[in-house]
Amino acid sequence: MEFRCPNCNAPIYSRKNKICGVCEKPLPPKLLLSENQIAFLKKQEDHIEKQAKEFNLPDVSYGSDVGGSSF
Ligand SMILES: [Zn+2]
């Protein structure tokens, strides 16, 4: 679902913004995320970020295994 500014019809990329990024008119509250929704999304983002960090941690045993013994 795409949200558009009722003033200039520009697509709203971030519903966390309270004003339109193009015409800078205030956006109607029904187009915006509620505080709860923002908090929920932020929690999810933090969670994904944390997972990505854990995934990127160098795993020593795996690294040495790939190091050439398979070749
Ligand atoms: Zn606008």
N, CA, C, O and the ligand as a Tripos MOL2 file, in Angstrom:
@<TRIPOS>MOLECULE
protein
  285   283    72     0     0
PROTEIN
NO_CHARGES

@<TRIPOS>ATOM
      1 N           0.8480   -1.2000    0.0000 N.3       1 MET1
      2 CA          0.0000    0.0000    0.0000 C.3       1 MET1
      3 C           0.8780    1.2420    0.0000 C.2       1 MET1
      4 O           1.8170    1.3490    0.7890 O.2       1 MET1
      5 N           0.5720    2.1690   -0.8770 N.am      2 GLU2
      6 CA          1.3790    3.3810   -0.9800 C.3       2 GLU2
      7 C           0.6330    4.5610   -0.3860 C.2       2 GLU2
      8 O          -0.5650    4.7400   -0.6040 O.2       2 GLU2
      9 N           1.3720    5.3610    0.3690 N.am      3 PHE3
     10 CA          0.7740    6.5450    0.9690 C.3       3 PHE3
     11 C           1.2620    7.7840    0.2260 C.2       3 PHE3
     12 O           2.4370    7.9060   -0.1220 O.2       3 PHE3
     13 N           0.3440    8.6790    0.0000 N.am      4 ARG4
     14 CA          0.6980    9.8990   -0.7360 C.3       4 ARG4
     15 C           0.2490   11.1290    0.0340 C.2       4 ARG4
     16 O          -0.7480   11.1220    0.7570 O.2       4 ARG4
     17 N           1.0300   12.1860   -0.1550 N.am      5 CYS5
     18 CA          0.7100   13.4560    0.4780 C.3       5 CYS5
     19 C          -0.5840   14.0010   -0.1220 C.2       5 CYS5
     20 O          -0.6860   14.0990   -1.3450 O.2       5 CYS5
     21 N          -1.5670   14.3550    0.6910 N.am      6 PRO6
     22 CA         -2.8290   14.8860    0.1530 C.3       6 PRO6
     23 C          -2.6620   16.2810   -0.4380 C.2       6 PRO6
     24 O          -3.5230   16.7490   -1.1840 O.2       6 PRO6
     25 N          -1.5630   16.9430   -0.1080 N.am      7 ASN7
     26 CA         -1.3560   18.3030   -0.6140 C.3       7 ASN7
     27 C          -0.7000   18.3130   -1.9850 C.2       7 ASN7
     28 O          -1.1540   19.0140   -2.8890 O.2       7 ASN7
     29 N           0.3830   17.5260   -2.1460 N.am      8 CYS8
     30 CA          1.1360   17.5820   -3.4010 C.3       8 CYS8
     31 C           1.1780   16.2240   -4.0930 C.2       8 CYS8
     32 O           1.7600   16.0920   -5.1700 O.2       8 CYS8
     33 N           0.5610   15.2140   -3.4780 N.am      9 ASN9
     34 CA          0.4780   13.8770   -4.0730 C.3       9 ASN9
     35 C           1.8290   13.1690   -4.1730 C.2       9 ASN9
     36 O           1.9550   12.1740   -4.8870 O.2       9 ASN9
     37 N           2.8230   13.6680   -3.4730 N.am     10 ALA10
     38 CA          4.1230   13.0000   -3.4670 C.3      10 ALA10
     39 C           4.0440   11.7530   -2.6090 C.2      10 ALA10
     40 O           3.3830   11.7550   -1.5710 O.2      10 ALA10
     41 N           4.7120   10.6880   -3.0310 N.am     11 PRO11
     42 CA          4.7160    9.4890   -2.1990 C.3      11 PRO11
     43 C           5.4000    9.7460   -0.8670 C.2      11 PRO11
     44 O           6.4150   10.4400   -0.8010 O.2      11 PRO11
     45 N           4.8390    9.1860    0.1880 N.am     12 ILE12
     46 CA          5.4160    9.3700    1.5240 C.3      12 ILE12
     47 C           6.3340    8.1880    1.8010 C.2      12 ILE12
     48 O           5.8790    7.0580    1.9810 O.2      12 ILE12
     49 N           7.6250    8.4660    1.8300 N.am     13 TYR13
     50 CA          8.6010    7.3920    1.9850 C.3      13 TYR13
     51 C           8.7260    6.9740    3.4470 C.2      13 TYR13
     52 O           8.8750    5.7900    3.7490 O.2      13 TYR13
     53 N           8.6670    7.9260    4.3290 N.am     14 SER14
     54 CA          8.7780    7.6010    5.7400 C.3      14 SER14
     55 C           7.5770    8.1350    6.4900 C.2      14 SER14
     56 O           7.3720    9.3450    6.5810 O.2      14 SER14
     57 N           6.7850    7.2190    7.0260 N.am     15 ARG15
     58 CA          5.5960    7.6480    7.7550 C.3      15 ARG15
     59 C           5.9500    8.0370    9.1780 C.2      15 ARG15
     60 O           5.0740    8.3460    9.9850 O.2      15 ARG15
     61 N           7.2480    8.0180    9.4790 N.am     16 LYS16
     62 CA          7.6770    8.5350   10.7730 C.3      16 LYS16
     63 C           7.7530   10.0550   10.7380 C.2      16 LYS16
     64 O           7.7120   10.7150   11.7760 O.2      16 LYS16
     65 N           7.8650   10.6030    9.5240 N.am     17 ASN17
     66 CA          7.9040   12.0550    9.3990 C.3      17 ASN17
     67 C           6.4980   12.6190    9.5730 C.2      17 ASN17
     68 O           5.5180   12.0520    9.0910 O.2      17 ASN17
     69 N           6.4250   13.7330   10.2640 N.am     18 LYS18
     70 CA          5.1060   14.3270   10.5030 C.3      18 LYS18
     71 C           4.7490   15.3410    9.4330 C.2      18 LYS18
     72 O           3.6050   15.7890    9.3500 O.2      18 LYS18
     73 N           5.7360   15.7070    8.6080 N.am     19 ILE19
     74 CA          5.4530   16.6140    7.5000 C.3      19 ILE19
     75 C           5.8950   15.9710    6.1950 C.2      19 ILE19
     76 O           6.7490   15.0850    6.1790 O.2      19 ILE19
     77 N           5.2890   16.4390    5.0840 N.am     20 CYS20
     78 CA          5.6600   15.9400    3.7700 C.3      20 CYS20
     79 C           7.0710   16.4130    3.4240 C.2      20 CYS20
     80 O           7.4150   17.5740    3.6460 O.2      20 CYS20
     81 N           7.8820   15.5120    2.8830 N.am     21 GLY21
     82 CA          9.2450   15.8750    2.5340 C.3      21 GLY21
     83 C           9.3170   16.7730    1.3160 C.2      21 GLY21
     84 O          10.3620   17.3720    1.0590 O.2      21 GLY21
     85 N           8.2380   16.8830    0.5590 N.am     22 VAL22
     86 CA          8.2430   17.6720   -0.6740 C.3      22 VAL22
     87 C           7.6480   19.0570   -0.4430 C.2      22 VAL22
     88 O           8.2960   20.0650   -0.7250 O.2      22 VAL22
     89 N           6.4350   19.1110    0.0610 N.am     23 CYS23
     90 CA          5.7760   20.4120    0.2260 C.3      23 CYS23
     91 C           5.8380   20.8990    1.6750 C.2      23 CYS23
     92 O           5.4600   22.0320    1.9750 O.2      23 CYS23
     93 N           6.3140   20.0370    2.5620 N.am     24 GLU24
     94 CA          6.5010   20.3870    3.9810 C.3      24 GLU24
     95 C           5.2110   20.7680    4.6820 C.2      24 GLU24
     96 O           5.2190   21.4670    5.6960 O.2      24 GLU24
     97 N           4.0970   20.2970    4.1250 N.am     25 LYS25
     98 CA          2.8140   20.4830    4.8140 C.3      25 LYS25
     99 C           2.6560   19.3460    5.8300 C.2      25 LYS25
    100 O           3.1270   18.2320    5.6010 O.2      25 LYS25
    101 N           2.0010   19.6330    6.9380 N.am     26 PRO26
    102 CA          1.7760   18.5620    7.9040 C.3      26 PRO26
    103 C           0.9040   17.4570    7.3200 C.2      26 PRO26
    104 O          -0.0860   17.7240    6.6390 O.2      26 PRO26
    105 N           1.2820   16.2320    7.5950 N.am     27 LEU27
    106 CA          0.5270   15.1010    7.0610 C.3      27 LEU27
    107 C          -0.5920   14.7330    8.0210 C.2      27 LEU27
    108 O          -0.4330   14.8680    9.2340 O.2      27 LEU27
    109 N          -1.7210   14.2710    7.4990 N.am     28 PRO28
    110 CA         -2.8230   13.8700    8.3780 C.3      28 PRO28
    111 C          -2.4110   12.6800    9.2330 C.2      28 PRO28
    112 O          -1.7180   11.7760    8.7650 O.2      28 PRO28
    113 N          -2.8430   12.6870   10.4880 N.am     29 PRO29
    114 CA         -2.4300   11.6370   11.4230 C.3      29 PRO29
    115 C          -2.7360   10.2290   10.9250 C.2      29 PRO29
    116 O          -2.0090    9.2920   11.2550 O.2      29 PRO29
    117 N          -3.7880   10.0620   10.1430 N.am     30 LYS30
    118 CA         -4.1410    8.7130    9.6900 C.3      30 LYS30
    119 C          -3.0990    8.1570    8.7210 C.2      30 LYS30
    120 O          -3.0210    6.9460    8.5190 O.2      30 LYS30
    121 N          -2.2870    9.0530    8.1140 N.am     31 LEU31
    122 CA         -1.2240    8.5810    7.2350 C.3      31 LEU31
    123 C           0.0590    8.2670    8.0000 C.2      31 LEU31
    124 O           0.9790    7.6460    7.4680 O.2      31 LEU31
    125 N           0.1030    8.7040    9.2510 N.am     32 LEU32
    126 CA          1.3340    8.5370   10.0230 C.3      32 LEU32
    127 C           1.2660    7.2920   10.8930 C.2      32 LEU32
    128 O           0.1940    6.7760   11.2130 O.2      32 LEU32
    129 N           2.4390    6.8390   11.2550 N.am     33 LEU33
    130 CA          2.5060    5.7210   12.1910 C.3      33 LEU33
    131 C           2.2150    6.2300   13.5950 C.2      33 LEU33
    132 O           2.6030    7.3380   13.9660 O.2      33 LEU33
    133 N           1.5390    5.4180   14.3500 N.am     34 SER34
    134 CA          1.3120    5.7850   15.7400 C.3      34 SER34
    135 C           2.5930    5.5660   16.5380 C.2      34 SER34
    136 O           3.5090    4.8820   16.0800 O.2      34 SER34
    137 N           2.6520    6.1380   17.7100 N.am     35 GLU35
    138 CA          3.8270    5.9810   18.5780 C.3      35 GLU35
    139 C           4.1130    4.5020   18.8010 C.2      35 GLU35
    140 O           5.2670    4.0750   18.7930 O.2      35 GLU35
    141 N           3.0630    3.7310   18.9990 N.am     36 ASN36
    142 CA          3.2200    2.2970   19.2350 C.3      36 ASN36
    143 C           3.8210    1.6020   18.0260 C.2      36 ASN36
    144 O           4.6970    0.7470   18.1630 O.2      36 ASN36
    145 N           3.3490    1.9700   16.8440 N.am     37 GLN37
    146 CA          3.8570    1.3460   15.6240 C.3      37 GLN37
    147 C           5.3260    1.6870   15.4190 C.2      37 GLN37
    148 O           6.1150    0.8330   15.0150 O.2      37 GLN37
    149 N           5.6970    2.9460   15.7010 N.am     38 ILE38
    150 CA          7.0890    3.3560   15.5660 C.3      38 ILE38
    151 C           7.9580    2.5740   16.5470 C.2      38 ILE38
    152 O           9.0340    2.0940   16.1910 O.2      38 ILE38
    153 N           7.4830    2.4510   17.7790 N.am     39 ALA39
    154 CA          8.2340    1.7110   18.7850 C.3      39 ALA39
    155 C           8.3900    0.2550   18.3650 C.2      39 ALA39
    156 O           9.4470   -0.3480   18.5500 O.2      39 ALA39
    157 N           7.3390   -0.2920   17.8070 N.am     40 PHE40
    158 CA          7.3690   -1.6900   17.3610 C.3      40 PHE40
    159 C           8.3850   -1.8640   16.2370 C.2      40 PHE40
    160 O           9.1860   -2.7980   16.2580 O.2      40 PHE40
    161 N           8.3500   -0.9630   15.2580 N.am     41 LEU41
    162 CA          9.2870   -1.0480   14.1390 C.3      41 LEU41
    163 C          10.7180   -0.8850   14.6180 C.2      41 LEU41
    164 O          11.6190   -1.5810   14.1500 O.2      41 LEU41
    165 N          10.9270    0.0250   15.5400 N.am     42 LYS42
    166 CA         12.2620    0.2740   16.0500 C.3      42 LYS42
    167 C          12.8060   -0.9690   16.7490 C.2      42 LYS42
    168 O          13.9790   -1.3160   16.6120 O.2      42 LYS42
    169 N          11.9420   -1.6170   17.4870 N.am     43 LYS43
    170 CA         12.3100   -2.8510   18.1680 C.3      43 LYS43
    171 C          12.7410   -3.9030   17.1460 C.2      43 LYS43
    172 O          13.7540   -4.5800   17.3220 O.2      43 LYS43
    173 N          11.9590   -4.0260   16.0820 N.am     44 GLN44
    174 CA         12.2800   -4.9970   15.0300 C.3      44 GLN44
    175 C          13.6140   -4.6620   14.3700 C.2      44 GLN44
    176 O          14.4310   -5.5470   14.1160 O.2      44 GLN44
    177 N          13.8280   -3.3730   14.0940 N.am     45 GLU45
    178 CA         15.0810   -2.9540   13.4630 C.3      45 GLU45
    179 C          16.2560   -3.2850   14.3700 C.2      45 GLU45
    180 O          17.2740   -3.7990   13.9070 O.2      45 GLU45
    181 N          16.1210   -2.9950   15.6530 N.am     46 ASP46
    182 CA         17.1860   -3.3120   16.6040 C.3      46 ASP46
    183 C          17.4700   -4.8030   16.5970 C.2      46 ASP46
    184 O          18.6220   -5.2350   16.6350 O.2      46 ASP46
    185 N          16.4040   -5.5750   16.5480 N.am     47 HIS47
    186 CA         16.5400   -7.0290   16.5850 C.3      47 HIS47
    187 C          17.2920   -7.5200   15.3430 C.2      47 HIS47
    188 O          18.1990   -8.3460   15.4470 O.2      47 HIS47
    189 N          16.9130   -7.0110   14.1790 N.am     48 ILE48
    190 CA         17.5600   -7.4150   12.9280 C.3      48 ILE48
    191 C          19.0270   -7.0040   12.9370 C.2      48 ILE48
    192 O          19.9020   -7.7580   12.5120 O.2      48 ILE48
    193 N          19.2770   -5.7930   13.4290 N.am     49 GLU49
    194 CA         20.6450   -5.2970   13.4980 C.3      49 GLU49
    195 C          21.4910   -6.1970   14.3890 C.2      49 GLU49
    196 O          22.6350   -6.5170   14.0680 O.2      49 GLU49
    197 N          20.9100   -6.5960   15.5060 N.am     50 LYS50
    198 CA         21.6220   -7.4440   16.4540 C.3      50 LYS50
    199 C          21.9340   -8.7960   15.8100 C.2      50 LYS50
    200 O          23.0410   -9.3190   15.9400 O.2      50 LYS50
    201 N          20.9440   -9.3490   15.1180 N.am     51 GLN51
    202 CA         21.1360  -10.6230   14.4410 C.3      51 GLN51
    203 C          22.2320  -10.5230   13.3940 C.2      51 GLN51
    204 O          23.0600  -11.4240   13.2640 O.2      51 GLN51
    205 N          22.2360   -9.4250   12.6480 N.am     52 ALA52
    206 CA         23.2370   -9.2310   11.6000 C.3      52 ALA52
    207 C          24.6310   -9.1770   12.2090 C.2      52 ALA52
    208 O          25.5790   -9.7360   11.6580 O.2      52 ALA52
    209 N          24.7480   -8.5050   13.3390 N.am     53 LYS53
    210 CA         26.0430   -8.4120   14.0160 C.3      53 LYS53
    211 C          26.5060   -9.7900   14.4620 C.2      53 LYS53
    212 O          27.6710  -10.1490   14.2890 O.2      53 LYS53
    213 N          25.6050  -10.5470   15.0260 N.am     54 GLU54
    214 CA         25.9650  -11.8910   15.4950 C.3      54 GLU54
    215 C          26.3890  -12.7690   14.3200 C.2      54 GLU54
    216 O          27.3220  -13.5650   14.4240 O.2      54 GLU54
    217 N          25.6910  -12.6060   13.2130 N.am     55 PHE55
    218 CA         25.9900  -13.4130   12.0330 C.3      55 PHE55
    219 C          27.3560  -13.0700   11.4660 C.2      55 PHE55
    220 O          28.0450  -13.9290   10.9160 O.2      55 PHE55
    221 N          27.7440  -11.7970   11.6050 N.am     56 ASN56
    222 CA         29.0060  -11.3520   11.0190 C.3      56 ASN56
    223 C          30.2150  -11.6050   11.9120 C.2      56 ASN56
    224 O          31.3530  -11.3750   11.5040 O.2      56 ASN56
    225 N          29.9690  -12.0750   13.1190 N.am     57 LEU57
    226 CA         31.0980  -12.3520   14.0050 C.3      57 LEU57
    227 C          31.9730  -13.4440   13.3970 C.2      57 LEU57
    228 O          31.4670  -14.4600   12.9220 O.2      57 LEU57
    229 N          33.2540  -13.2340   13.4130 N.am     58 PRO58
    230 CA         34.1330  -14.2670   12.8470 C.3      58 PRO58
    231 C          34.0900  -15.5430   13.6820 C.2      58 PRO58
    232 O          34.3090  -15.5280   14.8930 O.2      58 PRO58
    233 N          33.8080  -16.6150   13.0130 N.am     59 ASP59
    234 CA         33.7670  -17.9140   13.6800 C.3      59 ASP59
    235 C          35.0940  -18.6350   13.4030 C.2      59 ASP59
    236 O          35.3640  -19.0530   12.2770 O.2      59 ASP59
    237 N          35.8920  -18.7670   14.4240 N.am     60 VAL60
    238 CA         37.2700  -19.2310   14.2350 C.3      60 VAL60
    239 C          37.3040  -20.6640   13.7080 C.2      60 VAL60
    240 O          38.0600  -20.9660   12.7850 O.2      60 VAL60
    241 N          36.5100  -21.5250   14.2730 N.am     61 SER61
    242 CA         36.5540  -22.9300   13.8650 C.3      61 SER61
    243 C          36.1010  -23.0940   12.4060 C.2      61 SER61
    244 O          36.6650  -23.8800   11.6460 O.2      61 SER61
    245 N          35.0710  -22.3300   12.0460 N.am     62 TYR62
    246 CA         34.5760  -22.4060   10.6710 C.3      62 TYR62
    247 C          35.6160  -21.8520    9.7070 C.2      62 TYR62
    248 O          35.8470  -22.4040    8.6310 O.2      62 TYR62
    249 N          36.2510  -20.7220   10.1270 N.am     63 GLY63
    250 CA         37.2470  -20.0810    9.2800 C.3      63 GLY63
    251 C          38.4260  -21.0060    9.0030 C.2      63 GLY63
    252 O          38.8770  -21.0960    7.8610 O.2      63 GLY63
    253 N          38.9290  -21.6880   10.0140 N.am     64 SER64
    254 CA         40.0950  -22.5430    9.8180 C.3      64 SER64
    255 C          39.7200  -23.7830    8.9920 C.2      64 SER64
    256 O          40.5530  -24.3650    8.2970 O.2      64 SER64
    257 N          38.4530  -24.1600    9.0920 N.am     65 ASP65
    258 CA         38.0200  -25.3410    8.3470 C.3      65 ASP65
    259 C          38.0250  -25.0850    6.8340 C.2      65 ASP65
    260 O          38.3800  -25.9450    6.0280 O.2      65 ASP65
    261 N          37.6140  -23.8620    6.4940 N.am     66 VAL66
    262 CA         37.5490  -23.4990    5.0830 C.3      66 VAL66
    263 C          38.9380  -23.1990    4.5390 C.2      66 VAL66
    264 O          39.1560  -23.1610    3.3280 O.2      66 VAL66
    265 N          39.8640  -22.9870    5.4550 N.am     67 GLY67
    266 CA         41.1970  -22.5060    5.1110 C.3      67 GLY67
    267 C          41.9520  -23.3040    4.0690 C.2      67 GLY67
    268 O          42.9780  -22.8040    3.6080 O.2      67 GLY67
    269 N          41.5580  -24.4730    3.6560 N.am     68 GLY68
    270 CA         42.3100  -25.1710    2.6240 C.3      68 GLY68
    271 C          42.2480  -26.6910    2.7470 C.2      68 GLY68
    272 O          42.6560  -27.4050    1.8310 O.2      68 GLY68
    273 N          41.7350  -27.1920    3.8810 N.am     69 SER69
    274 CA         41.7250  -28.6540    4.0570 C.3      69 SER69
    275 C          40.7990  -29.3260    3.0490 C.2      69 SER69
    276 O          40.9790  -30.4980    2.7190 O.2      69 SER69
    277 N          39.7790  -28.5620    2.5470 N.am     70 SER70
    278 CA         38.8490  -29.1500    1.6050 C.3      70 SER70
    279 C          39.4380  -29.2150    0.2020 C.2      70 SER70
    280 O          38.9160  -29.8950   -0.6810 O.2      70 SER70
    281 N          40.5350  -28.4930    0.0210 N.am     71 PHE71
    282 CA         41.1740  -28.5080   -1.3050 C.3      71 PHE71
    283 C          42.3460  -29.4490   -1.3470 C.2      71 PHE71
    284 O          42.9940  -29.5810   -2.3850 O.2      71 PHE71
    285 ZN          3.3760   17.1900    0.0360 Zn       72 ZN72
@<TRIPOS>BOND
     1     1     2 1
     2     2     3 1
     3     3     4 2
     4     3     5 am
     5     5     6 1
     6     6     7 1
     7     7     8 2
     8     7     9 am
     9     9    10 1
    10    10    11 1
    11    11    12 2
    12    11    13 am
    13    13    14 1
    14    14    15 1
    15    15    16 2
    16    15    17 am
    17    17    18 1
    18    18    19 1
    19    19    20 2
    20    19    21 am
    21    21    22 1
    22    22    23 1
    23    23    24 2
    24    23    25 am
    25    25    26 1
    26    26    27 1
    27    27    28 2
    28    27    29 am
    29    29    30 1
    30    30    31 1
    31    31    32 2
    32    31    33 am
    33    33    34 1
    34    34    35 1
    35    35    36 2
    36    35    37 am
    37    37    38 1
    38    38    39 1
    39    39    40 2
    40    39    41 am
    41    41    42 1
    42    42    43 1
    43    43    44 2
    44    43    45 am
    45    45    46 1
    46    46    47 1
    47    47    48 2
    48    47    49 am
    49    49    50 1
    50    50    51 1
    51    51    52 2
    52    51    53 am
    53    53    54 1
    54    54    55 1
    55    55    56 2
    56    55    57 am
    57    57    58 1
    58    58    59 1
    59    59    60 2
    60    59    61 am
    61    61    62 1
    62    62    63 1
    63    63    64 2
    64    63    65 am
    65    65    66 1
    66    66    67 1
    67    67    68 2
    68    67    69 am
    69    69    70 1
    70    70    71 1
    71    71    72 2
    72    71    73 am
    73    73    74 1
    74    74    75 1
    75    75    76 2
    76    75    77 am
    77    77    78 1
    78    78    79 1
    79    79    80 2
    80    79    81 am
    81    81    82 1
    82    82    83 1
    83    83    84 2
    84    83    85 am
    85    85    86 1
    86    86    87 1
    87    87    88 2
    88    87    89 am
    89    89    90 1
    90    90    91 1
    91    91    92 2
    92    91    93 am
    93    93    94 1
    94    94    95 1
    95    95    96 2
    96    95    97 am
    97    97    98 1
    98    98    99 1
    99    99   100 2
   100    99   101 am
   101   101   102 1
   102   102   103 1
   103   103   104 2
   104   103   105 am
   105   105   106 1
   106   106   107 1
   107   107   108 2
   108   107   109 am
   109   109   110 1
   110   110   111 1
   111   111   112 2
   112   111   113 am
   113   113   114 1
   114   114   115 1
   115   115   116 2
   116   115   117 am
   117   117   118 1
   118   118   119 1
   119   119   120 2
   120   119   121 am
   121   121   122 1
   122   122   123 1
   123   123   124 2
   124   123   125 am
   125   125   126 1
   126   126   127 1
   127   127   128 2
   128   127   129 am
   129   129   130 1
   130   130   131 1
   131   131   132 2
   132   131   133 am
   133   133   134 1
   134   134   135 1
   135   135   136 2
   136   135   137 am
   137   137   138 1
   138   138   139 1
   139   139   140 2
   140   139   141 am
   141   141   142 1
   142   142   143 1
   143   143   144 2
   144   143   145 am
   145   145   146 1
   146   146   147 1
   147   147   148 2
   148   147   149 am
   149   149   150 1
   150   150   151 1
   151   151   152 2
   152   151   153 am
   153   153   154 1
   154   154   155 1
   155   155   156 2
   156   155   157 am
   157   157   158 1
   158   158   159 1
   159   159   160 2
   160   159   161 am
   161   161   162 1
   162   162   163 1
   163   163   164 2
   164   163   165 am
   165   165   166 1
   166   166   167 1
   167   167   168 2
   168   167   169 am
   169   169   170 1
   170   170   171 1
   171   171   172 2
   172   171   173 am
   173   173   174 1
   174   174   175 1
   175   175   176 2
   176   175   177 am
   177   177   178 1
   178   178   179 1
   179   179   180 2
   180   179   181 am
   181   181   182 1
   182   182   183 1
   183   183   184 2
   184   183   185 am
   185   185   186 1
   186   186   187 1
   187   187   188 2
   188   187   189 am
   189   189   190 1
   190   190   191 1
   191   191   192 2
   192   191   193 am
   193   193   194 1
   194   194   195 1
   195   195   196 2
   196   195   197 am
   197   197   198 1
   198   198   199 1
   199   199   200 2
   200   199   201 am
   201   201   202 1
   202   202   203 1
   203   203   204 2
   204   203   205 am
   205   205   206 1
   206   206   207 1
   207   207   208 2
   208   207   209 am
   209   209   210 1
   210   210   211 1
   211   211   212 2
   212   211   213 am
   213   213   214 1
   214   214   215 1
   215   215   216 2
   216   215   217 am
   217   217   218 1
   218   218   219 1
   219   219   220 2
   220   219   221 am
   221   221   222 1
   222   222   223 1
   223   223   224 2
   224   223   225 am
   225   225   226 1
   226   226   227 1
   227   227   228 2
   228   227   229 am
   229   229   230 1
   230   230   231 1
   231   231   232 2
   232   231   233 am
   233   233   234 1
   234   234   235 1
   235   235   236 2
   236   235   237 am
   237   237   238 1
   238   238   239 1
   239   239   240 2
   240   239   241 am
   241   241   242 1
   242   242   243 1
   243   243   244 2
   244   243   245 am
   245   245   246 1
   246   246   247 1
   247   247   248 2
   248   247   249 am
   249   249   250 1
   250   250   251 1
   251   251   252 2
   252   251   253 am
   253   253   254 1
   254   254   255 1
   255   255   256 2
   256   255   257 am
   257   257   258 1
   258   258   259 1
   259   259   260 2
   260   259   261 am
   261   261   262 1
   262   262   263 1
   263   263   264 2
   264   263   265 am
   265   265   266 1
   266   266   267 1
   267   267   268 2
   268   267   269 am
   269   269   270 1
   270   270   271 1
   271   271   272 2
   272   271   273 am
   273   273   274 1
   274   274   275 1
   275   275   276 2
   276   275   277 am
   277   277   278 1
   278   278   279 1
   279   279   280 2
   280   279   281 am
   281   281   282 1
   282   282   283 1
   283   283   284 2
@<TRIPOS>SUBSTRUCTURE
     1 MET1         2 RESIDUE 1 A MET
     2 GLU2         6 RESIDUE 1 A GLU
     3 PHE3        10 RESIDUE 1 A PHE
     4 ARG4        14 RESIDUE 1 A ARG
     5 CYS5        18 RESIDUE 1 A CYS
     6 PRO6        22 RESIDUE 1 A PRO
     7 ASN7        26 RESIDUE 1 A ASN
     8 CYS8        30 RESIDUE 1 A CYS
     9 ASN9        34 RESIDUE 1 A ASN
    10 ALA10       38 RESIDUE 1 A ALA
    11 PRO11       42 RESIDUE 1 A PRO
    12 ILE12       46 RESIDUE 1 A ILE
    13 TYR13       50 RESIDUE 1 A TYR
    14 SER14       54 RESIDUE 1 A SER
    15 ARG15       58 RESIDUE 1 A ARG
    16 LYS16       62 RESIDUE 1 A LYS
    17 ASN17       66 RESIDUE 1 A ASN
    18 LYS18       70 RESIDUE 1 A LYS
    19 ILE19       74 RESIDUE 1 A ILE
    20 CYS20       78 RESIDUE 1 A CYS
    21 GLY21       82 RESIDUE 1 A GLY
    22 VAL22       86 RESIDUE 1 A VAL
    23 CYS23       90 RESIDUE 1 A CYS
    24 GLU24       94 RESIDUE 1 A GLU
    25 LYS25       98 RESIDUE 1 A LYS
    26 PRO26      102 RESIDUE 1 A PRO
    27 LEU27      106 RESIDUE 1 A LEU
    28 PRO28      110 RESIDUE 1 A PRO
    29 PRO29      114 RESIDUE 1 A PRO
    30 LYS30      118 RESIDUE 1 A LYS
    31 LEU31      122 RESIDUE 1 A LEU
    32 LEU32      126 RESIDUE 1 A LEU
    33 LEU33      130 RESIDUE 1 A LEU
    34 SER34      134 RESIDUE 1 A SER
    35 GLU35      138 RESIDUE 1 A GLU
    36 ASN36      142 RESIDUE 1 A ASN
    37 GLN37      146 RESIDUE 1 A GLN
    38 ILE38      150 RESIDUE 1 A ILE
    39 ALA39      154 RESIDUE 1 A ALA
    40 PHE40      158 RESIDUE 1 A PHE
    41 LEU41      162 RESIDUE 1 A LEU
    42 LYS42      166 RESIDUE 1 A LYS
    43 LYS43      170 RESIDUE 1 A LYS
    44 GLN44      174 RESIDUE 1 A GLN
    45 GLU45      178 RESIDUE 1 A GLU
    46 ASP46      182 RESIDUE 1 A ASP
    47 HIS47      186 RESIDUE 1 A HIS
    48 ILE48      190 RESIDUE 1 A ILE
    49 GLU49      194 RESIDUE 1 A GLU
    50 LYS50      198 RESIDUE 1 A LYS
    51 GLN51      202 RESIDUE 1 A GLN
    52 ALA52      206 RESIDUE 1 A ALA
    53 LYS53      210 RESIDUE 1 A LYS
    54 GLU54      214 RESIDUE 1 A GLU
    55 PHE55      218 RESIDUE 1 A PHE
    56 ASN56      222 RESIDUE 1 A ASN
    57 LEU57      226 RESIDUE 1 A LEU
    58 PRO58      230 RESIDUE 1 A PRO
    59 ASP59      234 RESIDUE 1 A ASP
    60 VAL60      238 RESIDUE 1 A VAL
    61 SER61      242 RESIDUE 1 A SER
    62 TYR62      246 RESIDUE 1 A TYR
    63 GLY63      250 RESIDUE 1 A GLY
    64 SER64      254 RESIDUE 1 A SER
    65 ASP65      258 RESIDUE 1 A ASP
    66 VAL66      262 RESIDUE 1 A VAL
    67 GLY67      266 RESIDUE 1 A GLY
    68 GLY68      270 RESIDUE 1 A GLY
    69 SER69      274 RESIDUE 1 A SER
    70 SER70      278 RESIDUE 1 A SER
    71 PHE71      282 RESIDUE 1 A PHE
    72 ZN72       285 GROUP 0 **** ****
